[in-house]
Amino acid sequence: MKIAKGQSGFDDLLPDINVEAFADEYVETYSSVNKASSTCRIDALSLKRWIEFSGDIPISNVTAKMIEQYKQERQKTIKPVSLNIELRALKAAFQVAVSWGYLKENPFKKVKQIRIEETDVPRHLTREEISRLLNAVDDEKMRLLFEIYLNTGGRRNEVLSLTWKNIDLKNQTATFVNGTKFGKKRIVPLNQRALEILTHLRKSAHSLSNRIFNYEKNYISRRFKYYARKARLPESIKTHSLRHTFASLLIDNSVDIHTIKELMGHSSVKVTEIYSHHSPKYKIKAVNKLNY
């Protein structure tokens, strides 16, 4: 009777593959082909961390309960924001496992991400801290680089990879190509200060194919740390804080969340929302718009 009703289970048999074998296949044939190299590295590292936790078990043995235990364990060593990145990477990988016929259902599908508390919101600079930082930088081009980060919201590698071919002064745009998190180019408008900086630097440029800021990323991190210390900024302030500052200033100036998402190049508006959750100025401006 069960066979007649198709309930024998034989028609539901799936290929038997362990997590480690799947991880190798996923990274090599899917992630490295369809995603940016930086994202592929995140995928590979996330799968490695999962295997260290679960062991090389059959992929079909992964359960939602195991994932909750993994979340609990990982929270002891990494921040919630970082853990959420791992969980998104693992969820995407296991969804591919479903499409490849290794799983009937994605065990990560109903697993919730970690709630982001106020203390986990990315650290950004206040206007007073911005002034102190820029005043502490005695290298003009380095100072202008920091200002480009503040005025475009570009990631460290995105800005460092810019060439003059990526800049359209007439239409007031910059196109980020290399270093974008999801491997897609992103066109961002240039505000007045960014235009002034780039117009000034363009006068001394020798070739359109040359990088505008010819620095290596590790060098930038070291110099930023030096200038941040010189400006008496907290140790939590990093180069990436300039990008967070861009988003936070937009929030405080009542720019809508979807516009900020596009400017930042976020994959989802949920990522952008972390900047709005704890912005008193944003909320005050919102209620002051009421007029009756």
N, C-alpha and C positions, 0 to 999 in steps of 0.2 A: 504493500500500500504506500509506504514511504517513497519507494523508487518510482511508483506511478505518479506521485504528487511532486516528484523532483526534490524530495527532502532527504535524500540519502547522503548528501554532502559531497558525493563524488564529482558533481558538476561544479563544485565551488573550490576545488583544489587549486592552489596557487603555486607558482614556482618557488622552490625553497632556496632562499638566499640570506646570508648573514649580513649584519649591519656594516661590517668593515668592507665586505666585497661590494655592497651597494654604494657605500661612501666613495670608494675608489672609482666606481663606474659613473656615479653622479658627477663627481668633480671633473673627471676626464672627458666625458662625452656630453655633458649638459652645461654645467656651471661655467667651465672654461670657454665654452663655445658661445653661450648666450649672454654672459654677464661680463662686466668690467673686471679687470684683473684684481682690483682691490676688493670687490664684492666676492669674487671667487675665493680669495684668501679667507674672507670671513666665513664662507660656506665650509671650506676645508677645516678651518680651526674649530668651528662649532660642532661639526661631525666628529672631530677628534676628541673634543671634550666630552661629547655624549658617549662615545665608545669607552673612554676612560672610566666613565661612571657605570655604564650598563654591562660592559664586557662585550665580546663579539658574539652576541646572541642572534638567533633568527630574527629577521626584521618583523615578522608577524607576531613575535612575542612582546613587542614594545606596547605598553598600555598607558592610558591616561594617568593611572595611579603612579607608575614609574616616573612619568614626566613631572608630576607634582613633587615626588621625592627628589628628583633632579633639581627642580627649582629651589627647594628648601636647602639643598646642599650647596648649590652654586652661590646663593645669596650670602654665604659665609665669607666668600672670597672676592666677589665682584659687585659692582653697583647695579641697582635695578635697571638703569638705562642700558647698561652693557648686556645684562641678562636678557632683556627684551629683544635686543638685536640678535642674540643667539637663538632665542625661541622663534623669532620670525624666520631666520635662516633654516632652522630645522623643520619648521612647518612647511616651508616651501619645498625643501628636499623630499620630505615624506609625501607631499602631494604629487611630486613627480613619480615616486614609487607606486602610487595608486594608478597613475596614468600608464605606467609601464606594466601593470598587471602583477606587481609584487604584493600589493595589499588591496583589500576590499575597501577599507576606510582609513583615513588619515587619523592616527591617534592624537595628533596635536590640534586637531580641528576645534575641539571644544575646550581646550586648555586656555585659560585666561592669562594675559600678560600681567606683569607685576605692576601694582598701583604705584604711580610716581608721586612721592610726597614732596612737600615744599623744599625740603633740604636736598632733594635730588634734582631740582631744576638746575640746568646748566648755569654756571657762574658767568655773569656778564659784568661789564664795567659801567660804573655810573658816569655821568657827564664830567664830574670833578676828577674821577680816575682817568678818563680819557685825556683830559688836559694835562694831568701830571705825567702820564706815559709819553705823550707826544713831546712835551717839554724836556723830557729826560733823554730823548734820542738825538744824539749829536751828529748822526749820519743822515744827510738830507734824503738820499734815495731810500734808505731804510725807513725813514719816517713816512715818506710818500707811499711806500709799500703797505705799511700798517694802515694808512688812511684808505687805501683802496680796499683792504679787507673790511674796514668799518663801513664803507659806503656802497659795497656791492654784495656783501654777505658771502663772498666766495670762499670755498674751502682752500686750505693751504696749497695743495697741489694744483687746483684749478687756476689760481691767480699766478703761481709761479710758471705755469705752462703757457700763459698768454703770449702770443706774438702780435705784431702790429697787424697781421692779416686777420686777427680775431677782433680788431677794434674798428668800429665804424663811427668816426667822429661826426660825420654829417647827420646820420640818423640817431646818434647818441646811444649806441648799444655796444655791448661786449659779448662775445660768444665763448662760453666755457666748453671746451672739447675734451682735453686731457685731464684726467683726475676726477671727472664727474663720477659720482658714486654708483650710478646705475648704467654707466656706459653710454648715456645719451647726451647730446649737446644741449646746452641751455643758454638761451639768449636773455640777457638782463639789461634793463635800461640804465644809463649812466646819469646820475644826478649832477648838479652844477659843480660840486667839488671834485667829483671823479673826472669830469670833463676838463676842468682846469689842470688837474695833475697830469692827465694823459696828453693834453695839448702841450704842456710844458716839456714833458719827456720826449714827445715826438720830434721836437726841434733838434734834438741831439742824436736821434736814431739813425744808424747807418744803413740798415737793411730791414725790409718789412718782414723777413722770415726770422729775424732774431727775436729771442725772448725779451720781453720788456724788462723783467726783473731776473737777471742772470745769477740767481742764488740757488744753492741746494737746500732742500727742505730741513735737513738736520742742522745746518748752519743757521737758518732762520729761527729755529726753535731755541738754539743756544743764545743767539743775540737777543731774542725776545725775553728770555729768562733773565738775562743780564740787565736789560733796560727796565723790566718790571721790578726787579729788586732795587734798582737805582731810584725808581719812582715810588718806592715803599708800598708796592701793591701786595696783596695777599698771595701766598704761594699757590693758591687754587687757580689763579689767573694764568692761563696758557695762551698760546697763539690762537687756538680754536675759540677762545673766549671772545675774540674780535668778531667772529661770525655770529656767536650768540648775542653779542651786543647789537649787531645790525637788526636781528629779529626783535629783540626786546624794545629797541627804540621805535621800531615800526608799530609794535603793539601799543606802546605808550602814546603814540600819535594817532591812535584809533584807525589804523589800517586794518581792513578786514582779513580774517584768518586765511581765506582761500587765496587772496593775493599774495600774502606772505609765504604760503606753501609753494606757490609757483616761483617766487623770487628765490626761495631757499633751495628749490629743487628736491623737496621732500617727496617721498613715495606716497604718503598719506597725510591727510589733514590731522590725524591723530598725533603724528610726530610733532607737528607745529603747535598743537594745543598746549604742550608743556610750557610754552612761553606765556600763554594767556592766563593760566590757572592762578597765578600768584602775582598779578600785575595790578596793584591798587590804582595807579594812575589811569590805566585802561578802563577800569570799572567806574571810577569817578567821572571820567569824561562821558562814559556811556549814559549814566543816569542824569547827567547835566544836560543831555540833549533833549530831555523831556521838557516840553513847553506847552502849557495850556492855560 
